[in-house]
Amino acid sequence: MKSTIALDSSNRIVLSREIREAAGIPRKQKLMVSATPGRIILEIEPNQTGEVVQRGKLKVWTGEVPETALSDAVNHARHYTR
């Protein structure tokens, strides 16, 4: 989705609901921002509230699990590369 956004009188950028929904950004989400000449990049902050722990022979994530369809998560895990 592409859209043109104008700065308000205080030079702030407001993302519309349609843009936030298209990008999967929930309300009150903190975003990381980086800037290069002519470009501003907004990214969702990664979930830092959990950790991977060893339970028996398995490694288990202790933090919140994102709301992702199981088939999408399996597909992502199968095609994950470092």
MODELLER restraints for C-alpha pairs under 7 A, 6 or more apart:
rsr = mdl.restraints
at = mdl.atoms
rsr.add(forms.Gaussian(group=physical.xy_distance, feature=features.Distance(at['CA:7:A'], at['CA:13:A']), mean=5.33, stdev=0.5))
rsr.add(forms.Gaussian(group=physical.xy_distance, feature=features.Distance(at['CA:30:A'], at['CA:44:A']), mean=6.55, stdev=0.5))
rsr.add(forms.Gaussian(group=physical.xy_distance, feature=features.Distance(at['CA:30:A'], at['CA:45:A']), mean=6.11, stdev=0.5))
rsr.add(forms.Gaussian(group=physical.xy_distance, feature=features.Distance(at['CA:31:A'], at['CA:42:A']), mean=6.12, stdev=0.5))
rsr.add(forms.Gaussian(group=physical.xy_distance, feature=features.Distance(at['CA:31:A'], at['CA:43:A']), mean=5.39, stdev=0.5))
rsr.add(forms.Gaussian(group=physical.xy_distance, feature=features.Distance(at['CA:31:A'], at['CA:44:A']), mean=4.67, stdev=0.5))
rsr.add(forms.Gaussian(group=physical.xy_distance, feature=features.Distance(at['CA:31:A'], at['CA:45:A']), mean=5.40, stdev=0.5))
rsr.add(forms.Gaussian(group=physical.xy_distance, feature=features.Distance(at['CA:32:A'], at['CA:42:A']), mean=5.68, stdev=0.5))
rsr.add(forms.Gaussian(group=physical.xy_distance, feature=features.Distance(at['CA:32:A'], at['CA:43:A']), mean=5.08, stdev=0.5))
rsr.add(forms.Gaussian(group=physical.xy_distance, feature=features.Distance(at['CA:32:A'], at['CA:44:A']), mean=6.13, stdev=0.5))
rsr.add(forms.Gaussian(group=physical.xy_distance, feature=features.Distance(at['CA:32:A'], at['CA:45:A']), mean=5.83, stdev=0.5))
rsr.add(forms.Gaussian(group=physical.xy_distance, feature=features.Distance(at['CA:33:A'], at['CA:41:A']), mean=5.59, stdev=0.5))
rsr.add(forms.Gaussian(group=physical.xy_distance, feature=features.Distance(at['CA:33:A'], at['CA:42:A']), mean=4.65, stdev=0.5))
rsr.add(forms.Gaussian(group=physical.xy_distance, feature=features.Distance(at['CA:33:A'], at['CA:43:A']), mean=6.41, stdev=0.5))
rsr.add(forms.Gaussian(group=physical.xy_distance, feature=features.Distance(at['CA:34:A'], at['CA:40:A']), mean=5.94, stdev=0.5))
rsr.add(forms.Gaussian(group=physical.xy_distance, feature=features.Distance(at['CA:34:A'], at['CA:41:A']), mean=5.25, stdev=0.5))
rsr.add(forms.Gaussian(group=physical.xy_distance, feature=features.Distance(at['CA:34:A'], at['CA:42:A']), mean=6.76, stdev=0.5))
rsr.add(forms.Gaussian(group=physical.xy_distance, feature=features.Distance(at['CA:35:A'], at['CA:41:A']), mean=6.17, stdev=0.5))
rsr.add(forms.Gaussian(group=physical.xy_distance, feature=features.Distance(at['CA:49:A'], at['CA:63:A']), mean=5.55, stdev=0.5))
rsr.add(forms.Gaussian(group=physical.xy_distance, feature=features.Distance(at['CA:50:A'], at['CA:61:A']), mean=6.61, stdev=0.5))
rsr.add(forms.Gaussian(group=physical.xy_distance, feature=features.Distance(at['CA:50:A'], at['CA:62:A']), mean=5.03, stdev=0.5))
rsr.add(forms.Gaussian(group=physical.xy_distance, feature=features.Distance(at['CA:50:A'], at['CA:63:A']), mean=3.58, stdev=0.5))
rsr.add(forms.Gaussian(group=physical.xy_distance, feature=features.Distance(at['CA:50:A'], at['CA:64:A']), mean=6.92, stdev=0.5))
rsr.add(forms.Gaussian(group=physical.xy_distance, feature=features.Distance(at['CA:51:A'], at['CA:61:A']), mean=5.61, stdev=0.5))
rsr.add(forms.Gaussian(group=physical.xy_distance, feature=features.Distance(at['CA:51:A'], at['CA:62:A']), mean=5.49, stdev=0.5))
rsr.add(forms.Gaussian(group=physical.xy_distance, feature=features.Distance(at['CA:51:A'], at['CA:63:A']), mean=6.30, stdev=0.5))
rsr.add(forms.Gaussian(group=physical.xy_distance, feature=features.Distance(at['CA:52:A'], at['CA:59:A']), mean=6.16, stdev=0.5))
rsr.add(forms.Gaussian(group=physical.xy_distance, feature=features.Distance(at['CA:52:A'], at['CA:60:A']), mean=5.34, stdev=0.5))
rsr.add(forms.Gaussian(group=physical.xy_distance, feature=features.Distance(at['CA:52:A'], at['CA:61:A']), mean=4.47, stdev=0.5))
rsr.add(forms.Gaussian(group=physical.xy_distance, feature=features.Distance(at['CA:52:A'], at['CA:62:A']), mean=6.29, stdev=0.5))
rsr.add(forms.Gaussian(group=physical.xy_distance, feature=features.Distance(at['CA:53:A'], at['CA:59:A']), mean=5.49, stdev=0.5))
rsr.add(forms.Gaussian(group=physical.xy_distance, feature=features.Distance(at['CA:53:A'], at['CA:60:A']), mean=5.38, stdev=0.5))
rsr.add(forms.Gaussian(group=physical.xy_distance, feature=features.Distance(at['CA:53:A'], at['CA:61:A']), mean=6.52, stdev=0.5))
rsr.add(forms.Gaussian(group=physical.xy_distance, feature=features.Distance(at['CA:54:A'], at['CA:60:A']), mean=6.31, stdev=0.5))
